[in-house]
C-alpha cells in the first residue's frame, strides 16, 4: 500500500511539472482528396491519444461514423481510445451524396489527452470540399477554436486564410476585400517601377495632354495591368507554376529592356514613335485623343508580367484558391479587381497631368530628357536580374554620367535655379563615378557603392545554406537540431531584395536567426527542381519565408511577401514558446 501511494505521488508530481504539448502539435491533421475519396491523416504527438466516444465525423448535418471504416481502438478498462496515428478514409461516392451546389462541408470533432493526465479541450476541424467540372478539391475552413494559451494562434498561413475567405465570403464582399488588398499592394515595391513607365507615357504627349486624356491613358494602362495579373494568376494556378517567374530569362527580359531603350531615345528627340495611321484610325476615327491606346495597353500588360513579378499574401491566397478549387473564373475576377486597386494611385498620376503639372512649355523638353534617362535605368534594372550586380552598378553609373553632363553639370549657371540644377547634376556625376568604381571593386549594393573597399570580413552577415532539390531540402530540415528558416528567393523578385536589405539587416533579426538553421532556395533560374520545391509547399513564386520546428512547418508563421523587422521578429520568437 505504501509503495502504491509513493508511486501515485510521483506520477502526480511529474504530471504537474511536465511540459504541456501545444494542441497544434498534439493533433496534426493532413487532408487530401483524389478520385477514390477523402483521406484525413491523424498524427499524434508523443504520448497522445483520442477518445473514441468523442470522435465524430459529419458530412453536412449527418453523422457518418457508422458508414466508415473506423480505426482500431483499445480498451483501457475505463474507456475506448485511439492510441496511434491513423488515416480516416471517406469514399468519394459518399461525399457526392452530400454535395449541395458543388460544395460539401466535412466536420471532425474530437478530444484527446496526454498519458501524463493532462487533457485538451474538445477540438473541431472543418473542411470544405468543392466539385468543379468533375474535379474535386478540399480546403481547410478556419472556424475552429483557438488555443487558449495563445489566443493569436491560427493553424493556417495568411495566404491559406485568404483562400478560405474566398470560398466562404459573399461575391461583392470579396470584390471589395480584394480591391482593398490591391490598394495595400500599391504601397509595395511591386508598383514603384510602373510609375516612371506611366509618367513617361504621359509626359511624351507634351502639349496635347489634358486631364481627360491623362486619365484615359492611365485607365487603359491600369486595366491592361489588371488583366495581366488575372490571366497570369489563373494560368499559374492551373499550371502549377508562376508565369511571371517563367518569364524571367535573358531573352524575354532582353526584349523588354530593348523596348525601354527604344522609348528612351524617343524622349531625347532622335525619332517619334507612332502607331501606323491605319491602326490609329481603327482606334478612333473622330479624335486624336485616343491615338496610341493600343501601345499603352501593351505597355501596361507587359509591365505587370515583367517589371513587377512579386507575390504578396492576397495574390498568393487568390492563386491558392484557384489551384485548390478549380474555379478559375471567380479567382480571376478577384485578381482583376485587385489589379485595379493596385493601379488606383496610377490613375491619380494621369488625372493630375492637366491640373497639378505646370503648363506645357520649354520645361517639358527637360522633363522628357529626364524620363528618357529613367527609361534607360529601368532597362538596366530589368537586365540586372539575370546579368548580376556588376552590370547593375556599372549600368547605373554610366547612365548617371551621361545624364549629369546632358542636363548641364558642367555648363555655365547664371540664375539661382540654374546654379541649383548644376549643383544637383554635379552630385549625380560624383555618385555615378562612385557606382562605376564600386562595380569594379565588387560592391553589390547601389546604395553602398564603395562597400567593396571594406576588406574586413563581415561576420554579421547571415549564412544561408543552399538546397538544390526537394530531397536535399527535406533532409536538411529533418537533420537540423535547431529551428529552420527556409527562404524562397529570386534575383528578379523586388520584395525578396527588400527583405534582404531591410528585414535581414536588422540587428534584432540577425541575433534571433543565429538560433536557426538558414536555408535559401534560389529560384532565379527556374527549372524542374525549383518548381518541385515551390509546389511541395503550395507556393507559386517568391518571396516566401517558412519556419520549421522539429521538422514540421509552423504554417501559422508562414510569410508571403515583404515583412518588416518588427513583425518578423515577433514570428521568430513564437518558435521558442
C-alpha positions, 0 to 999 in steps of 0.5 A: 500500500505504501509503495502504491501511494509513493508511486501515485505521488510521483506520477502526480508530481511529474504530471504537474511539472511536465511540459504541456504539448501545444494542441497544434502539435498534439493533433496534426491533421493532413487532408487530401482528396483524389478520385477514390475519396477523402483521406484525413491523416491523424498524427499524434504527438508523443504520448497522445491519444483520442477518445473514441466516444468523442470522435465524430465525423459529419458530412453536412448535418449527418453523422457518418461514423457508422458508414466508415471504416473506423480505426482500431481502438483499445480498451483501457478498462475505463474507456475506448481510445485511439492510441496511434496515428491513423488515416480516416478514409471517406469514399468519394461516392459518399461525399457526392451524396452530400454535395449541395451546389458543388460544395460539401462541408466535412466536420471532425470533432474530437478530444484527446489527452496526454498519458501524463493526465493532462487533457485538451479541450474538445477540438473541431476541424472543418473542411470544405470540399468543392466539385468543379467540372468533375474535379474535386478539391478540399480546403481547410475552413478556419472556424475552429477554436483557438488555443487558449494559451495563445489566443493569436494562434491560427493553424493556417498561413495568411495566404491559406486564410485568404483562400478560405475567405474566398470560398466562404465570403459573399461575391461583392464582399470579396470584390471589395476585400480584394480591391482593398488588398490591391490598394495595400499592394500599391504601397509595395515595391511591386508598383514603384517601377510602373510609375516612371513607365506611366509618367513617361507615357504621359509626359511624351504627349507634351502639349496635347495632354489634358486631364481627360486624356491623362486619365484615359491613358492611365485607365487603359494602362491600369486595366491592361495591368489588371488583366495581366495579373488575372490571366497570369494568376489563373494560368499559374494556378492551373499550371502549377507554376508562376508565369511571371517567374517563367518569364524571367530569362535573358531573352524575354527580359532582353526584349523588354529592356530593348523596348525601354531603350527604344522609348528612351531615345524617343524622349531625347528627340532622335525619332517619334514613335507612332502607331501606323495611321491605319491602326490609329484610325481603327482606334478612333476615327473622330479624335486624336485623343485616343491615338496610341491606346493600343501601345499603352495597353501593351505597355501596361500588360507587359509591365505587370508580367515583367517589371513587377513579378512579386507575390504578396499574401492576397495574390498568393491566397487568390492563386491558392484558391484557384489551384485548390478549387478549380474555379478559375473564373471567380479567382480571376475576377478577384485578381482583376479587381485587385489589379485595379486597386493596385493601379488606383494611385496610377490613375491619380498620376494621369488625372493630375497631368492637366491640373497639378503639372505646370503648363506645357512649355520649354520645361517639358523638353527637360522633363522628357530628357529626364524620363528618357534617362529613367527609361534607360535605368529601368532597362538596366534594372530589368537586365540586372536580374539575370546579368548580376550586380556588376552590370547593375552598378556599372549600368547605373553609373554610366547612365548617371554620367551621361545624364549629369553632363546632358542636363548641364553639370558642367555648363555655365549657371547664371540664375539661382535655379540654374546654379541649383540644377548644376549643383544637383547634376554635379552630385549625380556625376560624383555618385555615378563615378562612385557606382562605376568604381564600386562595380569594379571593386565588387560592391553589390549594393547601389546604395553602398557603392564603395562597400567593396573597399571594406576588406574586413570580413563581415561576420554579421552577415547571415549564412544561408545554406543552399538546397538544390532539390526537394530531397536535399531540402527535406533532409536538411530540415529533418537533420537540423537540431535547431529551428529552420528558416527556409527562404524562397528567393529570386534575383528578379523578385523586388520584395525578396531584395527588400527583405534582404536589405531591410528585414535581414539587416536588422540587428534584432533579426540577425541575433534571433536567426543565429538560433536557426538553421538558414536555408535559401532556395534560389529560384532565379533560374527556374527549372524542374527542381525549383518548381518541385520545391515551390509546389511541395509547399503550395507556393507559386513564386517568391518571396516566401519565408517558412519556419520549421520546428522539429521538422514540421512547418509552423504554417501559422508563421508562414510569410508571403511577401515583404515583412518588416523587422518588427513583425518578423521578429515577433514570428521568430520568437513564437518558435521558442514558446 
